[in-house]
Amino acid sequence: MASKSVFVGKWSYLMSDTNADPDGRIVLIEMLSFGPCEVYEWGIDNNGLPYEEYQWCENEFF
C-alpha cells in the first residue's frame, strides 16, 4: 500500500505503509509541521504495543 498524505494548514498528515521498519515498528500515522519543524508519530512497536513519539527538529537547522 502506498503512503497517502493530506495538508491541513501547516500540518501534513501521512498514513504510512503498514510494513515494519528495521526496528520492527509499524508507523500508522505521522503528523508533520514545517513551521516550527516537528513530527508526531503513532504506531505499533516490535512488541505489538501502541506507541507515540514526538520529535522537535527546529534546532537541527540553526
Order of alpha helices (4+ residues) and beta strands (2+ residues): beta-beta-beta-beta-beta
